[in-house]
Amino acid sequence: MALLDRTARPARTAPTTRTTTTAGTEPPAPRRVSPNTVLAAALLAFFVISLDGSVVNVALPAISSSLRGSMADLQWIVDGYTLMFAAFMLSAGTLSDRIGASRAYAVGLASFTVASMACGLAPELGTLIVARMVQGGAAALMVPASLALIRQNYDDPAKRARAIAIWTAAGAVAVAVGPVVGGMLTSGLSWRAVFYLNLPVGVIGLGLLSRIPRSTRRQAPVDLPGQTSVVVSLAALTYAVIEGGRGGWGTASVLGTLLLAAVSMAFFVITQARRKQPMVPLSLFKSRTVLVCLAAGFTINAVFYGAIFLLGMYFQQVRGASPVSTGAMFIPMCALIAVINMAGVKLAARKGARVPMTLGQLVMVAGSLLMLTVTPSTPILIPVLLLVPIGLGGGLAVPSLTAALLENIDAERAGTAAAVLNTGRQVGSCLAVAAFGALIADRATFMNGMTTSFVICTVMLLATAVTTGLLLPRMVNRSAK
């Protein structure tokens, strides 16, 4: 009440002042918060979300040793986060509109912070995996909410574009420093510190949010049947891939979950076809450009995050490197991503999206092929340098991929298309960790599994690179809807 009185009640004046406040005078409007405060809050959200996608990989061997986890358990620690992030991304934007971006951001950040504490305090692997899943769901809610806050508080298009560019760069920086930070914290303190790192960020973010006016709510239908079927389908598919590698593909549990995944996905398609306002309009997939971008996004993420997972385990389990040394080995690859992103944008502006997308995937092919030469006795600098073309190729292709997709979609469907693309990319990361982890689960055949994994990466990249070069238009045609 004291705050209300201070803002709504006329200030006291000296007796000599003649001016008075009439009964019909409206109270002064509250001062609008600086857009930079909004940007700072949005940056924090996207930074920790991106950081948690890569920071945990380096800590996996330490977690396994501390909590006595199997390779399947380690896969779930990574995939539990990615799975829920991918599954809830489709409806997160709608929920953000429905409850208001500021409320959605607050719920997401608070949930993410509490889940991070639960991860750090986890006494056993089951608790850690469940907490990671909560983190992923909260992260999915924060991404569209943080972008919506930027959109609502930057009226000038040029300043808004600059703010979004800074927001995107924060994610790239987080991915780059994630392995390094994870290695330093694990070696210097404990693997639990990797999760405690999120706590002060969450508190600061919520503090900034308290200064931001509440966003307005909009009528937006939430597709519960569709959302549920997506979660069930992706979870069942991930479980089948992980358990198939551990216990065999012919077991009843694996076959049953594969069937569940197929039935759930079929149910999703049917519900989307019948709804007047579907979560994912099926007409979206009639566009050749959309299909090419989705396939390329899936593959690029699968190879990039699959390589981080594989090499993180290789450096520590095969070469005996410490967590901090392992983190440092990812610096050459990750440090150049932000720079090459800008080069990709400039190249796309001159040549169209097809050139940087195709070229980027072919550069990743080169890195993936050369990884096939790595052995337990290969000088450690060689795989470190071979990671560079994988990072450079992905950094070159992804900005053009996103731009090509959005340029080919009507403005009112851009948010949905972006959500579908991000979901597809996260599913690629999730399934890569599940499949590659199954291949390297046996320490006696670790190198054979890693070689097979990079053969798969090479084949996938060649397929999508050729598809991109042949099917993507030279310059995306905005009239193709």
Summary of the structure (lengths in Angstrom):
residues: 481
radius of gyration: 23.9
end to end distance: 53.2
largest distance: 92.1
contacts: 1709
relative contact order: 0.12
helix: 79%
strand: 0%
